[in-house]
């Protein structure tokens, strides 16, 4: 009967320990993956459209735009 009485009183602590363990494992995996990949390269940002230039059909459909 003692095990059932003890279960509810320690359930919260056990769940918090499990969550902490899970988060620690995920952080280790992330760190390992980042170390393996190396530093991230920044992707080039697209330039916003110039408001003074009109938008033409050629501009919208050109597959070789810069």
Secondary structure as GFF3:
##gff-version 3
##sequence-region A 1 66
A	DSSP	alpha_helix	2	37	.	.	.	ID=ss1
A	DSSP	alpha_helix	57	61	.	.	.	ID=ss2
###
